[in-house]
Amino acid sequence: MPKSQVRKKKVYTPPADIRPATTGAAAGKPSPVWVPALACALLIAGIAWLVLYYLSSQQYPVMSWGYWNLGVGFGSMVASLIVFTRWR
């Protein structure tokens, strides 16, 4: 049986006039120091708010807010996750 011919593949060379586009002026720059500090502070504050709310039998931090204290605690933790997405 005859052997099939081997095709040589051409080596890909990207065009020289096209460069990869950056996603803005801040692409590749590290984030400021306050970004992770703020995110950690929001996360710790949210957890502390919820722990204080539960350990005080729902009397503290603000008794008149009732279950909105849960919203403040979880909202603080969600805000920290949003800030964490900006960290490079």
Beta strands, then each sheet from edge to edge (+ up, - down):
end
